[in-house]
Amino acid sequence: MGRPVDHAKRHALARRAVEVLKARGLDLSNQALADELGIKRPTLLYYFPTKREIVEHALEALLFEQAQFVIAQMEAEDHPLRQLHAQVRAVHAFHDGREERVVFLSQAIAASGIDHSSRFIEIGNLAFEAQREIMRQRLRRAIDEGRMRECDVESLIRLIRSTVDGLMVQRVMTGCDLAPVHEFIWDHVLSPLMRGSEENG
């Protein structure tokens, strides 16, 4: 029976290995990667038999770290529409100045072959789908309680999701300031859906 994997060490190793691969390229040999990390090649292969596994592990860890940060910001708000707005702002705050990490990781997974490119979507869904389902329920409850105007909840969630992802790509490509866009989303998309005593809050 093999020795159990030290998950904390595996996580730290994946983070460091991704930085090396980002700087040196995905075609870096396992021996050269191990040398850069200051470990022996068999140790590297024990934790990560392939570079794809390094990238997948690093992406999964990054997205779960993002989920923890974003959910904490959302839960500080008391209305599901404000929670959606907090989600947009929090995702961009989490990645501010570091967008290249998730861009590199997603490109690296895609480069590993078409059979594996769906892994990026699978990892993202694993990290966020539970929270999206919670938001669906909260939005529908707010509609039923008269705290929110009737709308297509699924389309609203998809719109927010695509806005989050699209704006992050734009910031990578253009360095644009997202604060005015965040304000626009609240003023013209989310706030108009408020109803009752919270409508002008």
MARDREN-236399 format. One record per atom (N, C-alpha, C): x, y, z; atom name. Coordinates in Angstrom, 3 decimals. Example, Ala and Ser with C-alpha at 12.3 -4.5 7.8 and 13.67 -1.06 7.14 Angstrom:
c1,c2,c3,atom
13.190,-5.690,7.800,N
12.300,-4.500,7.800,CA
13.200,-3.300,7.800,C
12.850,-2.250,7.080,N
13.670,-1.060,7.140,CA
12.900,0.030,7.870,C
END
This chain:
c1,c2,c3,atom
0.840,-1.189,0.000,N
0.000,0.000,0.000,CA
0.881,1.248,0.000,C
0.655,2.182,-0.929,N
1.483,3.376,-1.038,CA
1.234,4.344,0.098,C
2.193,5.224,0.291,N
2.035,6.211,1.359,CA
0.976,7.236,0.948,C
0.219,7.755,1.943,N
-0.836,8.727,1.612,CA
-0.236,10.031,1.092,C
-0.970,10.669,0.178,N
-0.514,11.926,-0.399,CA
-0.679,13.040,0.622,C
0.354,13.845,0.779,N
0.294,15.034,1.627,CA
-0.383,16.134,0.808,C
-1.672,16.378,1.076,N
-2.443,17.282,0.222,CA
-1.968,18.726,0.327,C
-1.521,19.128,1.499,N
-1.008,20.496,1.651,CA
0.251,20.681,0.808,C
1.127,19.673,0.826,N
2.357,19.741,0.025,CA
2.010,19.704,-1.463,C
1.034,18.881,-1.837,N
0.622,18.785,-3.239,CA
0.084,20.129,-3.727,C
-0.713,20.782,-2.899,N
-1.279,22.079,-3.257,CA
-0.174,23.113,-3.459,C
0.756,23.164,-2.497,N
1.855,24.135,-2.592,CA
2.742,23.840,-3.790,C
2.981,22.566,-4.062,N
3.819,22.168,-5.192,CA
3.163,22.557,-6.517,C
1.853,22.351,-6.616,N
1.141,22.713,-7.843,CA
1.212,24.210,-8.092,C
1.040,25.003,-7.040,N
1.100,26.458,-7.184,CA
2.466,26.900,-7.695,C
3.531,26.348,-7.103,N
4.884,26.712,-7.518,CA
5.184,26.207,-8.926,C
4.728,24.981,-9.227,N
4.994,24.387,-10.539,CA
4.331,25.196,-11.651,C
3.129,25.694,-11.406,N
2.431,26.494,-12.417,CA
3.200,27.775,-12.713,C
3.759,28.392,-11.689,N
4.543,29.612,-11.912,CA
5.763,29.319,-12.779,C
6.397,28.168,-12.545,N
7.548,27.782,-13.364,CA
7.111,27.518,-14.805,C
6.026,26.785,-14.971,N
5.552,26.460,-16.320,CA
5.102,27.713,-17.063,C
4.522,28.650,-16.343,N
4.099,29.904,-16.973,CA
5.317,30.669,-17.481,C
6.407,30.608,-16.725,N
7.623,31.333,-17.111,CA
8.447,30.591,-18.151,C
8.497,29.256,-18.062,N
9.393,28.466,-18.914,CA
8.693,27.762,-20.061,C
7.360,27.630,-20.001,N
6.626,26.960,-21.069,CA
6.202,25.555,-20.693,C
5.089,25.127,-21.268,N
4.533,23.815,-20.943,CA
5.365,22.657,-21.479,C
6.288,22.942,-22.415,N
7.129,21.870,-22.954,CA
8.372,21.614,-22.098,C
8.469,22.283,-20.967,N
9.589,22.057,-20.051,CA
9.588,20.593,-19.613,C
10.752,19.967,-19.604,N
10.824,18.549,-19.234,CA
10.530,18.380,-17.740,C
10.100,17.164,-17.386,N
9.827,16.883,-15.971,CA
11.091,17.030,-15.127,C
12.214,16.638,-15.684,N
13.459,16.770,-14.933,CA
13.781,18.236,-14.678,C
13.645,19.067,-15.707,N
13.927,20.491,-15.543,CA
12.943,21.127,-14.579,C
11.681,20.719,-14.639,N
10.679,21.253,-13.719,CA
11.012,20.857,-12.288,C
11.379,19.598,-12.091,N
11.759,19.132,-10.752,CA
12.962,19.910,-10.234,C
13.942,20.147,-11.099,N
15.130,20.908,-10.696,CA
14.742,22.322,-10.268,C
13.850,22.950,-11.026,N
13.403,24.307,-10.693,CA
12.697,24.335,-9.338,C
12.003,23.248,-9.018,N
11.248,23.183,-7.767,CA
12.109,22.697,-6.596,C
13.319,22.279,-6.901,N
14.213,21.815,-5.838,CA
13.836,20.453,-5.284,C
13.222,19.617,-6.129,N
12.856,18.264,-5.708,CA
13.360,17.269,-6.746,C
13.297,15.970,-6.398,N
13.719,14.942,-7.336,CA
12.576,14.613,-8.300,C
12.928,14.190,-9.505,N
11.927,13.884,-10.527,CA
10.912,12.850,-10.042,C
11.336,11.738,-9.363,N
10.342,10.768,-8.874,CA
9.342,11.389,-7.894,C
9.799,12.361,-7.110,N
8.880,13.034,-6.177,CA
7.838,13.831,-6.938,C
8.279,14.543,-7.976,N
7.346,15.301,-8.809,CA
6.310,14.360,-9.425,C
6.771,13.232,-9.972,N
5.871,12.303,-10.648,CA
4.963,11.574,-9.656,C
5.401,11.445,-8.414,N
4.547,10.837,-7.389,CA
3.323,11.719,-7.146,C
3.554,13.015,-7.053,N
2.440,13.939,-6.813,CA
1.652,14.241,-8.093,C
2.368,14.356,-9.212,N
1.725,14.732,-10.473,CA
2.331,13.918,-11.619,C
1.706,12.800,-11.994,N
2.233,11.986,-13.105,CA
2.292,12.721,-14.438,C
1.439,13.737,-14.628,N
1.448,14.510,-15.866,CA
1.365,16.002,-15.544,C
1.805,16.825,-16.486,N
1.685,18.283,-16.302,CA
0.225,18.713,-16.283,C
-0.605,17.999,-17.028,N
-2.028,18.337,-17.029,CA
-2.613,18.246,-15.627,C
-2.170,17.258,-14.859,N
-2.667,17.119,-13.491,CA
-2.197,18.277,-12.610,C
-1.006,18.785,-12.871,N
-0.534,19.970,-12.144,CA
-1.477,21.134,-12.402,C
-1.757,21.361,-13.675,N
-2.586,22.497,-14.072,CA
-4.007,22.348,-13.543,C
-4.577,21.145,-13.655,N
-5.935,20.923,-13.167,CA
-6.024,21.155,-11.665,C
-5.046,20.648,-10.936,N
-5.056,20.815,-9.480,CA
-4.937,22.298,-9.115,C
-4.046,23.004,-9.796,N
-3.859,24.431,-9.510,CA
-5.115,25.223,-9.843,C
-5.771,24.892,-10.958,N
-7.001,25.586,-11.336,CA
-8.110,25.311,-10.329,C
-8.248,24.065,-9.938,N
-9.285,23.712,-8.968,CA
-9.061,24.447,-7.648,C
-7.813,24.488,-7.191,N
-7.507,25.185,-5.939,CA
-7.798,26.676,-6.061,C
-7.444,27.265,-7.205,N
-7.676,28.687,-7.416,CA
-9.170,29.005,-7.417,C
-9.960,28.193,-8.120,N
-11.389,28.472,-8.216,CA
-12.108,28.260,-6.887,C
-11.666,27.294,-6.097,N
-12.283,27.115,-4.784,CA
-11.885,28.245,-3.835,C
-10.656,28.728,-3.961,N
-10.238,29.891,-3.184,CA
-11.084,31.107,-3.578,C
-11.311,31.258,-4.885,N
-12.169,32.345,-5.374,CA
-13.581,32.195,-4.823,C
-14.115,30.976,-4.851,N
-15.479,30.750,-4.370,CA
-15.618,31.150,-2.908,C
-14.643,30.806,-2.089,N
-14.705,31.167,-0.668,CA
-14.724,32.682,-0.493,C
-13.879,33.379,-1.237,N
-13.802,34.839,-1.148,CA
-15.109,35.475,-1.610,C
-15.611,35.026,-2.755,N
-16.801,35.638,-3.344,CA
-18.036,35.369,-2.495,C
-18.200,34.153,-2.027,N
-19.374,33.813,-1.223,CA
-19.404,34.626,0.067,C
-18.242,34.843,0.664,N
-18.194,35.667,1.888,CA
-18.690,37.080,1.604,C
-18.324,37.644,0.448,N
-18.784,38.988,0.077,CA
-20.283,38.989,-0.203,C
-20.779,37.948,-0.838,N
-22.203,37.868,-1.147,CA
-23.042,37.735,0.119,C
-22.581,36.921,1.045,N
-23.354,36.669,2.257,CA
-23.428,37.887,3.174,C
-22.582,38.878,2.923,N
-22.644,40.115,3.716,CA
-23.836,40.980,3.305,C
-24.481,40.643,2.179,N
-25.634,41.403,1.680,CA
-26.932,40.692,2.053,C
-28.016,41.467,2.193,N
-29.268,40.898,2.688,CA
-30.333,40.684,1.617,C
-30.071,41.063,0.378,N
-31.038,40.886,-0.703,CA
-30.344,40.151,-1.844,C
-31.014,39.184,-2.477,N
-30.337,38.419,-3.532,CA
-29.854,39.256,-4.708,C
-30.517,40.365,-5.014,N
-30.023,41.226,-6.092,CA
-28.728,41.912,-5.688,C
-28.653,42.333,-4.440,N
-27.387,42.911,-3.947,CA
-26.303,41.840,-3.871,C
-26.710,40.611,-3.603,N
-25.742,39.513,-3.571,CA
-25.172,39.254,-4.965,C
-26.013,39.354,-5.987,N
-25.510,39.195,-7.354,CA
-24.524,40.311,-7.703,C
-24.853,41.521,-7.282,N
-23.943,42.640,-7.547,CA
-22.622,42.446,-6.801,C
-22.710,41.959,-5.574,N
-21.496,41.676,-4.798,CA
-20.673,40.585,-5.472,C
-21.340,39.625,-6.080,N
-20.632,38.554,-6.789,CA
-19.775,39.114,-7.923,C
-20.370,39.982,-8.735,N
-19.634,40.571,-9.860,CA
-18.405,41.312,-9.358,C
-18.607,42.170,-8.364,N
-17.498,42.983,-7.850,CA
-16.441,42.124,-7.178,C
-16.881,41.087,-6.452,N
-15.938,40.268,-5.694,CA
-15.055,39.413,-6.595,C
-15.633,38.843,-7.654,N
-14.814,38.041,-8.578,CA
-13.711,38.905,-9.183,C
-14.078,40.110,-9.610,N
-13.085,40.990,-10.229,CA
-12.065,41.491,-9.209,C
-12.498,41.696,-7.972,N
-11.555,42.101,-6.925,CA
-10.569,40.973,-6.624,C
-11.069,39.739,-6.604,N
-10.207,38.590,-6.304,CA
-9.094,38.445,-7.330,C
-9.418,38.667,-8.603,N
-8.440,38.463,-9.669,CA
-7.718,39.746,-10.083,C
-8.028,40.860,-9.466,N
-7.459,42.140,-9.895,CA
-5.937,42.092,-9.920,C
-5.372,42.306,-11.101,N
-3.927,42.285,-11.266,CA
-3.336,40.896,-11.411,C
-4.194,39.866,-11.297,N
-3.691,38.488,-11.355,CA
-4.494,37.645,-12.354,C
-5.193,38.308,-13.263,N
-6.030,37.594,-14.220,CA
-5.241,36.604,-15.057,C
-3.956,36.894,-15.263,N
-3.151,36.019,-16.117,CA
-3.061,34.600,-15.566,C
-3.251,34.440,-14.251,N
-3.200,33.087,-13.682,CA
-4.287,32.197,-14.268,C
-5.539,32.659,-14.180,N
-6.642,31.824,-14.649,CA
-6.619,31.714,-16.169,C
-6.154,32.759,-16.865,N
-6.025,32.691,-18.325,CA
-5.002,31.618,-18.697,C
-3.843,31.619,-18.034,N
-2.817,30.615,-18.317,CA
-3.326,29.215,-18.025,C
-3.985,29.036,-16.888,N
-4.453,27.709,-16.503,CA
-5.494,27.178,-17.488,C
-6.420,28.035,-17.896,N
-7.448,27.586,-18.840,CA
-6.830,27.267,-20.199,C
-5.873,28.090,-20.645,N
-5.199,27.820,-21.914,CA
-4.385,26.530,-21.848,C
-3.759,26.292,-20.695,N
-2.944,25.087,-20.538,CA
-3.803,23.833,-20.588,C
-4.989,23.882,-19.993,N
-5.887,22.732,-20.045,CA
-6.371,22.514,-21.473,C
-6.743,23.606,-22.148,N
-7.193,23.490,-23.536,CA
-6.089,22.922,-24.422,C
-4.843,23.324,-24.155,N
-3.705,22.866,-24.964,CA
-3.418,21.381,-24.770,C
-3.953,20.809,-23.696,N
-3.678,19.396,-23.436,CA
-4.519,18.475,-24.317,C
-5.429,19.049,-25.093,N
-6.218,18.247,-26.027,CA
-7.700,18.483,-25.869,C
-8.441,18.296,-26.968,N
-9.871,18.592,-26.947,CA
-10.623,17.727,-25.943,C
-10.131,16.506,-25.688,N
-10.804,15.636,-24.735,CA
-10.712,16.164,-23.316,C
-9.725,17.036,-23.085,N
-9.523,17.544,-21.732,CA
-9.975,18.982,-21.567,C
-10.289,19.680,-22.655,N
-10.664,21.084,-22.531,CA
-11.951,21.255,-21.740,C
-12.834,20.236,-21.775,N
-14.068,20.322,-20.999,CA
-13.793,20.240,-19.501,C
-12.595,19.845,-19.121,N
-12.244,19.752,-17.701,CA
-12.300,21.128,-17.046,C
-11.953,22.172,-17.799,N
-12.024,23.529,-17.267,CA
-13.460,23.854,-16.855,C
-14.418,23.504,-17.709,N
-15.823,23.754,-17.412,CA
-16.267,22.901,-16.237,C
-15.823,21.655,-16.211,N
-16.194,20.747,-15.131,CA
-15.701,21.270,-13.783,C
-14.452,21.744,-13.738,N
-13.896,22.263,-12.487,CA
-14.649,23.515,-12.053,C
-14.932,24.394,-13.016,N
-15.671,25.612,-12.690,CA
-17.051,25.310,-12.152,C
-17.735,24.351,-12.758,N
-19.065,23.983,-12.284,CA
-19.011,23.387,-10.886,C
-17.985,22.584,-10.627,N
-17.828,21.982,-9.310,CA
-17.684,23.062,-8.244,C
-16.958,24.125,-8.576,N
-16.705,25.185,-7.602,CA
-17.919,26.078,-7.381,C
-18.739,26.301,-8.419,N
-19.748,27.353,-8.340,CA
-21.194,26.910,-8.503,C
-21.449,25.708,-8.985,N
-22.835,25.335,-9.287,CA
-23.715,25.298,-8.043,C
-23.181,24.846,-6.927,N
-23.980,24.805,-5.700,CA
-24.441,26.206,-5.303,C
-23.533,27.181,-5.420,N
-23.900,28.549,-5.079,CA
-24.910,29.115,-6.069,C
-24.786,28.759,-7.340,N
-25.766,29.234,-8.323,CA
-27.156,28.698,-8.003,C
-27.239,27.451,-7.559,N
-28.541,26.882,-7.199,CA
-29.133,27.604,-5.986,C
-28.293,27.933,-5.024,N
-28.762,28.704,-3.867,CA
-29.322,30.045,-4.323,C
-28.616,30.700,-5.261,N
-29.079,31.996,-5.745,CA
-30.392,31.865,-6.514,C
-30.562,30.804,-7.279,N
-31.843,30.590,-7.970,CA
-32.982,30.554,-6.958,C
-32.790,29.802,-5.885,N
-33.820,29.672,-4.865,CA
-34.090,31.005,-4.165,C
-33.034,31.752,-3.861,N
-33.214,33.031,-3.178,CA
-33.942,34.048,-4.064,C
-33.596,34.074,-5.341,N
-34.248,35.006,-6.258,CA
-35.727,34.664,-6.414,C
-36.036,33.393,-6.562,N
-37.446,32.994,-6.702,CA
-38.228,33.291,-5.428,C
-37.588,33.106,-4.282,N
-38.263,33.416,-3.018,CA
-38.523,34.913,-2.902,C
-37.546,35.717,-3.330,N
-37.723,37.178,-3.277,CA
-38.875,37.624,-4.174,C
-39.020,36.965,-5.327,N
-40.150,37.269,-6.217,CA
-41.462,36.901,-5.532,C
-41.511,35.712,-4.955,N
-42.726,35.244,-4.287,CA
-43.099,36.144,-3.110,C
-42.097,36.694,-2.424,N
-42.339,37.539,-1.258,CA
-42.613,38.991,-1.623,C
-42.554,39.327,-2.918,N
-42.805,40.695,-3.344,CA
-41.636,41.634,-3.121,C
-40.455,41.086,-2.907,N
-39.252,41.899,-2.690,CA
-38.510,42.153,-3.993,C
-39.013,41.556,-5.054,N
-38.325,41.625,-6.344,CA
-39.354,41.465,-7.454,C
-39.154,42.158,-8.558,N
-40.074,42.066,-9.689,CA
-39.932,40.713,-10.383,C
-41.001,40.274,-11.004,N
-40.995,39.018,-11.749,CA
-39.969,39.104,-12.880,C
-39.180,38.064,-13.044,N
-38.209,38.008,-14.141,CA
-37.826,36.565,-14.394,C
-37.104,36.328,-15.478,N
-36.578,35.003,-15.803,CA
-35.302,34.811,-14.981,C
-35.422,34.093,-13.885,N
-34.307,33.928,-12.946,CA
-33.115,33.255,-13.611,C
-33.357,32.235,-14.396,N
-32.251,31.516,-15.038,CA
-31.485,32.431,-15.987,C
-32.222,33.243,-16.748,N
-31.555,34.170,-17.665,CA
-30.750,35.216,-16.909,C
-31.266,35.672,-15.785,N
-30.535,36.654,-14.972,CA
-29.232,36.056,-14.461,C
-29.281,34.832,-13.980,N
-28.057,34.179,-13.482,CA
-27.054,33.990,-14.617,C
-27.534,33.605,-15.778,N
-26.637,33.419,-16.929,CA
-26.031,34.755,-17.370,C
-26.838,35.814,-17.321,N
-26.339,37.136,-17.684,CA
-25.220,37.574,-16.742,C
-25.424,37.398,-15.458,N
-24.398,37.772,-14.479,CA
-23.150,36.934,-14.678,C
-23.323,35.645,-14.933,N
-22.168,34.760,-15.143,CA
-21.359,35.191,-16.364,C
-22.047,35.469,-17.464,N
-21.333,35.870,-18.677,CA
-20.698,37.249,-18.519,C
-21.335,38.120,-17.741,N
-20.769,39.444,-17.483,CA
-19.480,39.337,-16.675,C
-19.510,38.504,-15.654,N
-18.315,38.302,-14.825,CA
-17.145,37.827,-15.686,C
-17.381,36.788,-16.478,N
-16.307,36.204,-17.295,CA
-15.854,37.161,-18.396,C
-16.822,37.775,-19.068,N
-16.483,38.664,-20.181,CA
-15.698,39.884,-19.746,C
-16.079,40.466,-18.618,N
-15.364,41.653,-18.148,CA
-13.942,41.311,-17.715,C
-13.751,40.108,-17.177,N
-12.400,39.729,-16.770,CA
-11.497,39.604,-17.997,C
-12.039,39.030,-19.073,N
-11.268,38.929,-20.317,CA
-10.949,40.322,-20.855,C
-11.938,41.218,-20.813,N
-11.699,42.584,-21.291,CA
-10.600,43.264,-20.497,C
-10.588,43.062,-19.177,N
-9.559,43.716,-18.371,CA
-8.180,43.165,-18.692,C
-8.103,41.858,-18.965,N
-6.826,41.276,-19.371,CA
-6.346,41.902,-20.669,C
-7.270,42.071,-21.619,N
-6.898,42.538,-22.957,CA
-6.684,44.045,-23.034,C
-7.448,44.810,-22.249,N
-7.403,46.270,-22.400,CA
-7.001,47.026,-21.144,C
-7.010,46.348,-20.003,N
-6.694,47.038,-18.750,CA
-7.761,48.030,-18.328,C
-9.000,47.841,-18.808,N
-10.062,48.814,-18.538,CA
-10.474,48.818,-17.073,C
-10.993,49.960,-16.635,N
-11.513,50.131,-15.283,CA
-12.922,49.556,-15.240,C
-13.159,48.598,-14.355,N
-14.457,47.939,-14.313,CA
-15.455,48.615,-13.390,C
-15.012,49.534,-12.549,N
-15.915,50.165,-11.580,CA
-17.132,50.819,-12.242,C
-16.960,51.577,-13.346,N
-18.143,52.164,-13.981,CA
-19.110,51.107,-14.522,C
-18.572,49.979,-14.963,N
-19.433,48.907,-15.463,CA
-20.215,48.284,-14.311,C
-19.543,48.094,-13.184,N
-20.228,47.572,-12.002,CA
-21.388,48.489,-11.603,C
-21.143,49.778,-11.630,N
-22.178,50.752,-11.282,CA
-23.334,50.692,-12.280,C
-22.997,50.563,-13.561,N
-24.027,50.489,-14.604,CA
-24.906,49.249,-14.410,C
-24.276,48.121,-14.091,N
-25.023,46.875,-13.882,CA
-26.028,47.051,-12.745,C
-25.605,47.703,-11.674,N
-26.530,47.918,-10.558,CA
-27.649,48.879,-10.950,C
-27.288,50.001,-11.541,N
-28.272,51.051,-11.837,CA
-29.294,50.634,-12.889,C
-28.860,49.836,-13.889,N
-29.726,49.582,-15.039,CA
-30.160,48.133,-15.220,C
-29.574,47.215,-14.459,N
-29.963,45.809,-14.588,CA
-30.563,45.275,-13.288,C
-29.854,45.435,-12.190,N
-30.271,44.817,-10.934,CA
-31.219,45.688,-10.113,C
-30.844,46.936,-9.904,N
-31.679,47.814,-9.083,CA
-33.112,47.941,-9.601,C
-33.353,48.035,-10.920,N
-34.733,48.134,-11.399,CA
-35.597,46.918,-11.058,C
-34.984,45.807,-10.680,N
-35.744,44.622,-10.304,CA
-36.163,44.646,-8.833,C
-35.644,45.590,-8.076,N
-36.026,45.712,-6.666,CA
-37.490,46.129,-6.579,C
-38.142,45.694,-5.513,N
-39.564,46.003,-5.367,CA
-39.893,46.214,-3.894,C
-40.945,46.986,-3.648,N
-41.408,47.191,-2.286,CA
-40.570,48.208,-1.559,C
-40.417,48.005,-0.249,N
-39.727,48.984,0.598,CA
-38.256,49.100,0.251,C
-37.690,48.089,-0.432,N
-36.263,48.096,-0.768,CA
-35.991,48.713,-2.134,C
-37.041,49.106,-2.838,N
-36.891,49.564,-4.214,CA
-35.946,50.749,-4.337,C
-36.008,51.676,-3.389,N
-35.165,52.857,-3.445,CA
-34.026,52.800,-2.436,C
-33.764,51.614,-1.921,N
-32.725,51.464,-0.911,CA
-31.335,51.375,-1.491,C
END
